[in-house]
Amino acid sequence: MYKEMVENRSRESIARKVTLVGFGVNAILTVFKIIAGIVGNSAAMLADGIHSLSDFFTDIVVLVGFKFTEKPADEEHNYGHGKYETLATVVISGALFLVGYKILTTGAQNICKIWFQGELIQSPKAIALIAACLSIGLKEGLYRYTTKVGKKINSSAVIANGWHHRSDAFSSVGTLLGISGAYILGPKWTWLDPMASMIVSFFIFKVAIEILIPAVNELLEASLSDPEIDEIHLIISQYPEILNYHHLRTRRIGDKVAVDVHFMFERNMTIESAHEYATKVENDLKRHFGLNSIINTHLEAFIK
């Protein structure tokens, strides 16, 4: 139990560190992009800066979510608080959907103004291009750093936050293309900006769906994946003393894996021996899925 508590505190500390790094970078980028949008006469860059504000929200969601997630199990939450992390992932996915929808609708509206109402938008300045390039580089770097750490500590919320960083990079790519077209080709080509942003919005929708589905499945108590279940079968099969097993049930609780299974032993085997083999399986499963996994076994006599 002590080792598990130490691992949980370490996991929370790592998640907090990577999130705070993103928080600091987002703060600097947001201020710079908003200033560049105003000084550089770029509505696209100004919108991109406002888009970056959404990252503050997701960073806060991750930090608050982990504060609840790493609380130990109690009488009201016997399996711990891992679902708070899953819920945080769903909230981040929702934020991505909202950002994608806003980018899509704003781009469509601007194209209509340019094509059908003959509205001309002032060409942006070089500072807007610099801000877009800087945003792409920093946000892609944050994505790689955050998702790498998220996979290391097995945190869906941290990984989802990493994808939110990449969505910001995608948005800046669209902004860069639009600003470049308007800067180089002139005001008549300013429609390239909203067109590119609309294409980027579909990438954001795709990412939102990819991180939402596993989180929803977990909240709905979906079983582990087929490869994971196959691994459980393989581990149990290594012990011929277990003559049969049934009622195998699995689920995921945040970073934890929960497994329930009934083992059947020879009728003449002592309870002590049967328990010893069950404990060996439990330890093998914990070594594979993590020491904080929840493994419950039930011992039965084999009846022919």
C-alpha positions in Angstrom: 0.0 0.0 0.0 2.8 2.4 0.9 4.6 1.7 -2.4 1.3 2.4 -4.3 0.8 5.7 -2.4 4.4 6.8 -3.3 3.7 5.9 -7.0 0.5 7.9 -7.0 2.2 10.9 -5.5 5.0 10.7 -8.1 2.5 10.3 -10.9 0.6 13.4 -9.7 3.8 15.4 -9.4 4.9 14.5 -12.9 1.4 15.4 -14.3 1.4 18.7 -12.5 4.9 19.5 -13.8 4.1 18.9 -17.4 0.8 20.7 -17.2 2.5 23.8 -15.5 5.1 23.8 -18.3 2.3 24.0 -20.9 0.5 26.6 -18.8 3.6 28.9 -18.8 4.2 28.5 -22.5 0.5 29.1 -23.3 0.6 32.3 -21.2 3.6 33.7 -23.2 2.2 32.6 -26.5 -1.3 33.9 -25.9 0.0 37.4 -25.0 2.4 37.5 -27.9 -0.2 36.3 -30.5 -2.8 38.8 -29.4 -0.3 41.6 -29.6 0.9 40.4 -33.0 -2.7 40.2 -34.2 -3.4 43.8 -33.2 -0.1 45.3 -34.3 0.2 43.1 -37.4 -3.4 43.9 -38.7 -4.2 40.2 -38.6 -7.7 39.1 -37.5 -6.6 35.5 -38.0 -3.7 35.8 -35.6 -5.9 37.7 -33.1 -8.4 34.8 -33.3 -5.5 32.3 -32.9 -4.5 34.1 -29.8 -8.0 33.9 -28.4 -8.0 30.2 -29.3 -4.9 29.8 -27.2 -6.9 31.0 -24.2 -8.8 27.7 -24.3 -5.6 25.9 -23.3 -5.7 27.6 -20.0 -9.0 26.0 -19.4 -7.8 22.5 -20.2 -4.6 22.9 -18.2 -6.8 23.9 -15.2 -9.1 20.9 -15.8 -6.1 18.5 -15.8 -4.6 20.0 -12.6 -8.0 19.9 -10.8 -8.8 16.5 -12.1 -5.5 15.0 -10.8 -6.1 16.6 -7.4 -9.2 14.4 -7.1 -7.8 11.4 -9.0 -4.9 10.8 -6.6 -7.0 10.8 -3.5 -7.0 7.4 -1.8 -10.0 5.1 -1.8 -12.6 5.8 0.9 -15.9 4.5 2.1 -17.8 6.3 -0.7 -15.3 5.5 -3.5 -14.0 1.9 -2.8 -12.2 1.7 -6.1 -10.5 5.1 -5.7 -11.1 8.3 -7.7 -9.6 7.4 -11.0 -12.8 8.3 -12.9 -12.2 12.0 -12.2 -9.3 11.8 -14.7 -11.5 10.1 -17.2 -14.1 12.8 -16.7 -11.4 15.5 -17.2 -10.6 13.8 -20.5 -14.2 14.1 -21.6 -14.2 17.8 -20.7 -11.1 18.4 -22.7 -12.6 16.6 -25.7 -15.7 18.9 -25.4 -13.4 21.9 -25.3 -11.8 20.7 -28.5 -15.2 20.3 -30.2 -16.1 23.9 -29.2 -12.8 25.2 -30.5 -13.2 23.3 -33.8 -16.8 24.5 -34.2 -15.8 28.1 -33.6 -12.9 28.0 -36.1 -15.2 26.3 -38.7 -18.1 28.8 -38.4 -15.9 31.8 -38.3 -14.0 30.7 -41.4 -17.2 30.1 -43.3 -18.6 33.5 -42.3 -15.4 35.3 -43.4 -15.4 33.5 -46.8 -19.0 34.6 -47.4 -18.1 38.2 -46.6 -15.1 38.1 -49.0 -16.8 36.2 -51.9 -20.3 37.4 -51.7 -20.2 40.8 -50.1 -16.9 42.0 -51.7 -15.4 42.8 -48.3 -11.6 43.4 -48.4 -9.5 42.6 -45.4 -6.3 44.6 -44.8 -3.1 42.6 -45.5 -1.2 41.5 -42.4 2.3 42.5 -41.4 5.4 40.4 -40.9 5.0 40.2 -37.1 1.9 38.0 -37.6 3.9 35.6 -39.7 6.6 35.4 -37.0 3.9 34.8 -34.4 2.4 31.9 -36.4 5.8 30.2 -37.0 6.7 30.6 -33.3 3.3 29.2 -32.2 3.6 26.1 -34.5 7.1 25.3 -33.2 6.4 25.7 -29.5 3.0 24.0 -29.6 4.3 21.0 -31.6 7.1 20.7 -29.1 4.6 20.9 -26.2 2.5 18.2 -27.9 5.4 15.8 -28.2 6.6 16.5 -24.6 3.2 16.2 -23.0 2.0 13.1 -24.8 5.3 11.3 -24.1 4.9 12.0 -20.4 1.2 11.1 -20.5 2.0 7.7 -22.0 4.8 7.2 -19.5 2.5 7.7 -16.5 -0.5 6.2 -18.3 -2.7 9.3 -18.0 -5.5 9.8 -20.6 -6.1 13.4 -19.3 -2.4 14.4 -19.9 -2.4 12.7 -23.3 -5.6 14.5 -24.2 -4.1 17.8 -23.1 -1.2 17.1 -25.4 -3.5 16.7 -28.3 -5.0 20.0 -27.4 -1.6 21.5 -27.8 -1.3 20.0 -31.3 -4.8 21.3 -32.2 -3.4 24.8 -31.4 -0.5 24.0 -33.7 -2.9 22.9 -36.4 -4.8 26.1 -36.0 -1.6 28.1 -36.3 -0.7 26.2 -39.5 -4.0 27.4 -41.0 -3.3 30.9 -39.8 0.2 30.8 -41.3 -1.1 29.7 -44.7 -3.8 32.4 -44.7 -1.5 35.1 -43.5 1.3 34.1 -46.0 -1.2 34.2 -48.9 -2.5 37.6 -47.9 0.9 39.0 -47.1 2.5 37.8 -50.4 -0.4 37.8 -52.9 -2.3 40.8 -51.6 -5.8 41.6 -50.1 -7.7 39.7 -52.8 -6.3 36.5 -51.5 -7.2 37.0 -47.9 -9.9 34.2 -48.3 -7.0 31.7 -48.0 -6.9 32.4 -44.3 -10.5 31.3 -43.4 -10.4 28.5 -46.0 -7.3 27.0 -44.3 -8.8 27.4 -40.9 -11.9 25.5 -41.9 -9.7 22.6 -43.1 -7.8 22.6 -39.8 -11.1 22.5 -37.8 -11.8 19.0 -39.2 -8.4 17.8 -37.9 -9.4 19.1 -34.5 -12.8 17.3 -34.7 -10.9 14.1 -35.5 -8.6 14.4 -32.5 -11.6 15.2 -30.2 -13.4 12.1 -31.3 -10.3 9.9 -30.9 -9.8 11.0 -27.2 -13.5 11.0 -26.4 -14.5 7.5 -27.4 -12.0 5.7 -25.0 -13.0 8.0 -22.2 -16.7 7.4 -22.7 -16.2 3.6 -22.9 -14.4 3.8 -19.6 -17.2 5.7 -18.0 -19.6 3.1 -19.3 -17.5 0.3 -17.7 -16.3 -1.1 -21.0 -14.0 -4.2 -20.8 -10.3 -4.1 -21.5 -9.2 -4.5 -25.1 -8.9 -7.9 -26.7 -5.1 -7.9 -26.6 -5.2 -7.1 -22.9 -7.7 -9.8 -22.2 -5.6 -12.3 -24.2 -2.7 -11.4 -21.9 -4.8 -12.2 -18.9 -5.7 -15.6 -20.4 -2.0 -16.2 -21.1 -0.9 -15.4 -17.5 -3.6 -17.7 -16.0 -2.8 -20.5 -18.4 0.8 -20.7 -17.0 -0.6 -22.3 -13.8 -1.9 -25.9 -14.6 -3.1 -26.1 -11.0 -5.9 -23.8 -12.0 -8.2 -26.4 -13.7 -10.7 -23.9 -15.0 -11.8 -20.3 -14.5 -14.9 -18.2 -15.3 -16.7 -15.0 -14.6 -13.7 -13.0 -15.9 -14.7 -9.3 -15.7 -12.4 -6.4 -16.5 -12.6 -2.6 -16.6 -10.4 0.4 -16.4 -10.5 3.0 -13.6 -8.3 6.0 -14.6 -4.8 4.6 -14.8 -5.8 1.5 -12.9 -7.0 -1.9 -14.3 -9.6 -3.9 -12.4 -9.9 -7.7 -12.9 -12.4 -10.1 -11.3 -12.1 -13.8 -11.9 -13.2 -17.2 -10.4 -10.6 -19.9 -10.2 -11.5 -23.6 -9.9 -9.0 -26.0 -8.2 -8.9 -29.8 -7.4 -11.4 -30.6 -4.7 -8.7 -32.1 -2.5 -6.4 -29.1 -2.7 -6.1 -27.2 0.6 -7.4 -23.6 0.8 -3.8 -22.5 1.6 -2.4 -24.0 -1.6 -5.2 -22.7 -3.8 -4.8 -19.2 -2.3 -1.1 -19.4 -3.0 -1.6 -20.0 -6.7 -4.3 -17.3 -6.9 -1.8 -14.9 -5.3 0.8 -15.7 -7.8 -1.6 -14.9 -10.6 -2.6 -11.6 -8.9 1.1 -10.7 -8.6 1.8 -11.5 -12.3 -1.2 -9.4 -13.4 0.0 -6.5 -11.3 3.5 -6.7 -12.7 1.9 -6.5 -16.2 -0.8 -3.9 -15.7 0.7 -1.9 -12.8 1.1 -2.4 -9.1 -1.9 -0.3 -8.3 -4.2 -2.6 -10.3 -7.2 -4.0 -8.5 -7.3 -7.8 -8.8 -10.0 -9.9 -7.1 -10.0 -13.7 -7.3 -12.6 -16.1 -6.0 -11.7 -19.8 -5.2 -14.0 -22.7 -6.1 -13.8 -26.5 -6.1 -13.7 -28.1 -9.5 -16.8 -30.2 -10.2 -16.7 -32.6 -13.1 
